[in-house]
């Protein structure tokens, strides 16, 4: 998660610039759009990078095939009614304003001015949008429900920005895109979890107005324990 | 949540017995079935009782109307693909084996033998199933998603058993019904939250094989903070 750290101070030595992503005057064009099944290879790589970052690769078993069938099944429900992925793309040229509008959502465009150009050693791997852009991050979310409010909300399962794009406001932009969608749909809450030792992230979330529910603990039943408990009514 | 406390010792004085719910030989017949829109008045009262139990009535704003439109909208998606409610009913006579089967789910029946009969002062209020049964509890859950597993799971938002039915295994029965559905659908996990001071519940969950994720904290963005944060990309 890209936290609200200040940008690094200007360096007297120019950063090494990827020949494939040279921003014009350090302006970067960014776009948040709904992912589709053709984005699965990128989503798979992003989730794997997130597992590496969280030192949880031993828990990672997703494949492109399993992501495709669960995130984009045949007869997919409309966006936002089930598992939904927003992709963050960046480009050195403006994004075309074309055919990505859904009844409920239009892509979000933002021009970000940077002190230094971005060096992206994996630009080739994450090429997108007719090769003019790269995928820089994603957020995966789905509806949850508050019975006290009798309203749906959104639960954010993952939010991830690739390393070279962090500390530039992109994480905030992704989070805000989900909040905006929740507000637009009249939903009551946006929720997610954070690790208690991640003090920078917690500070960032508190500054943006989120409550940290200190007394709650997440319980998880999985694997053999799930199977065993599933059989007790039989 | 009905935890795994032992049943009370037999009393020399017979308990006061509700004239409307006199179990035959202290056997109680129970059933877990999918709720429908006609159950909303019961669901509303159960959620309110849960808010009273949790001392959170100041956060309770659900109405029968708002529950109907959000839990059972027109063109409702199939059970288990969105917000889903299982109702627990108990009766002194066996439940009829009729027309409540969905493609994906058949009601769960269990006969519970009790040391003492149950006194239900609210039996009239919670009448169900042609007046032969009463609604004793519910569980509200919906799909969540693990990107590491690339599998859906279930998240349990609420589980509640009315006071006079607690400590008889009904909470465990409701929880197991969700676990069984998850296992049947090939889902990876069942998750929920617990308050960290509720040591009896935590002990119960650990004994059934659940992990308590001690490092995670739930973050919530709601109300004015949600609206404000929703606007930062504009």
Interface residues (C-beta under 8 A of the other chain):
Chain A: X32 X47 X50 X51 X56 X59 X60 X61 X62 X63 X66 X67 X70 X71 X77 X81 X82 X83 X108 X110 X140 X142 X143 X144 X145 X146 X147 X148 X149 X150 X151 X152 X153 X155 X157 X158 X172 X173 X175 X176 X177 X179 X180 X182 X183 X184 X188 X189 X190 X191 X192 X193 X194 X195 X196 X197 X202 X205 X208 X209 X210 X211 X212 X213 X214 X215 X216 X217 X218 X219 X220 X221 X222 X224 X225 X226 X227 X228 X229 X230 X231 X232 X233 X234
Chain B: X32 X47 X50 X51 X56 X59 X60 X61 X62 X63 X66 X67 X70 X71 X77 X81 X82 X83 X108 X110 X140 X142 X143 X144 X145 X146 X147 X148 X149 X150 X151 X152 X153 X155 X157 X158 X172 X173 X175 X176 X177 X179 X180 X182 X183 X184 X188 X189 X190 X191 X192 X193 X194 X195 X196 X197 X202 X205 X208 X209 X210 X211 X212 X213 X214 X215 X216 X217 X218 X219 X220 X221 X222 X224 X225 X226 X227 X228 X229 X230 X231 X232 X233 X234
